[in-house]
Amino acid sequence: MIVTRGLTKRYGRTVAVDAVDLEVREGDRYGFLGPNGSGKTTLVRMLLGLVYATSGEIEVLGQPVPKRLADVLPDVGALVEGPAAYPHLSGRRNLALLDAAGRHRGRRTRRRRIEEALERVGLAGVDRRPVKAYSLGMRQRLGLAGALLDRPRLLVLDEPTNGLDPQGIKEIRELLLELNRDGTTVFLSSHLLAEIEQLCTRVGIVDHGRLVLDDDVATLRAATGRVLLRTPDPAAAAAVLDGHLEHRDGDHLVVRYADAAELNTRLVSAGVRVSDLRAEHRTLEQVVLGVTGHGSDRFGGTR
Ligand SMILES: Nc1ncnc2c1ncn2[C@@H]1O[C@H](COP(=O)(O)OP(=O)(O)OP(=O)(O)O)[C@@H](O)[C@H]1O
């Protein structure tokens, strides 16, 4: 759906995007994660032909960009850096103009397309007030509605939840999940770890313009081989688990054990009561820390 090879963008001495090889496959929910200033917006703009690369290649939907941009754009819904809209017109009017400018579709069905798009982004009840009276969150939703008018195969979204409150973020996440279930590939950039962790199937981590990691979220979050255990009988548990015990703090035990279910059986058969037991998984934050040395202070783990 998206392939880049050696994609580079320089602004004078600043290398905003540095030799990025990216591959987004059909059906992915791909999160492009990086701290502010790491080059996310520049890369997104290059994908959409808004900025020319200094060097490297881009393919979107199998076509070279920017060469075949006109063929590609009708199938791509995009939202970059705060959506543009005519501030003195209503949201519906803005969508009508966008729809008219898009690929040739019947005027008679325009109203339905607009109402459907507004409905999907939670703006169905919006009145006639001009966009300049909208909150940032409403503008963001309107931008998304615009990106959905064409029922795109691919959505490219730069920080789509910027300016939204937690409820708004959740709604956008659910919307993107639903669109993805219906077959839309989603590529989004974000500096929010939690957002990527909750939404994405794949993650690319960018730091100072370089792609430092690109993998399935499930692989990154694989079990560590340790089990976190809580028991009212810690001494008895420690005796049973001789050789496997890594750490003990009161009734909390950290055990090196590959199979959590088997460990549970072993404890219970030995008469050790278990109040909590779970396989430990790496968090995305630990993964990010491992490859960049930066934690959620730079990545915005929470809002
Ligand atoms: N038009 C430009 N002219 C000069 N430098 C630029 C330009 N656009 C971006 N840069 C520089 O390129 C680097 C990457 O910027 P970019 O906006 O792509 O990062 P980002 O990860 O999207 O950050 P943010 O989340 O803050 O938007 C930064 O150092 C920025 O200052």
The ligand as a Gaussian input file, in Angstrom:
#p B3LYP/6-31G(d) Opt

LIG

0 1
 N        9.592000      23.640000       5.701000
 C       10.622000      23.394000       6.529000
 N       11.738000      24.141000       6.471000
 C       12.787000      23.875000       7.271000
 N       12.824000      22.893000       8.188000
 C       11.742000      22.116000       8.294000
 C       10.579000      22.320000       7.483000
 N        9.664000      21.379000       7.806000
 C       10.206000      20.631000       8.785000
 N       11.450000      21.056000       9.091000
 C       12.363000      20.477000      10.086000
 O       12.418000      19.083000       9.868000
 C       12.404000      18.367000      11.080000
 C       11.237000      17.401000      11.125000
 O       10.033000      18.134000      11.202000
 P        8.584000      17.473000      11.139000
 O        7.583000      18.563000      11.239000
 O        8.502000      16.581000       9.968000
 O        8.570000      16.586000      12.450000
 P        7.328000      15.929000      13.206000
 O        7.830000      14.649000      13.731000
 O        6.151000      15.919000      12.337000
 O        7.101000      16.931000      14.398000
 P        5.718000      17.490000      14.964000
 O        5.085000      16.335000      15.666000
 O        6.200000      18.569000      15.893000
 O        4.961000      18.008000      13.791000
 C       12.390000      19.404000      12.197000
 O       13.720000      19.633000      12.609000
 C       11.827000      20.626000      11.510000
 O       12.301000      21.794000      12.126000

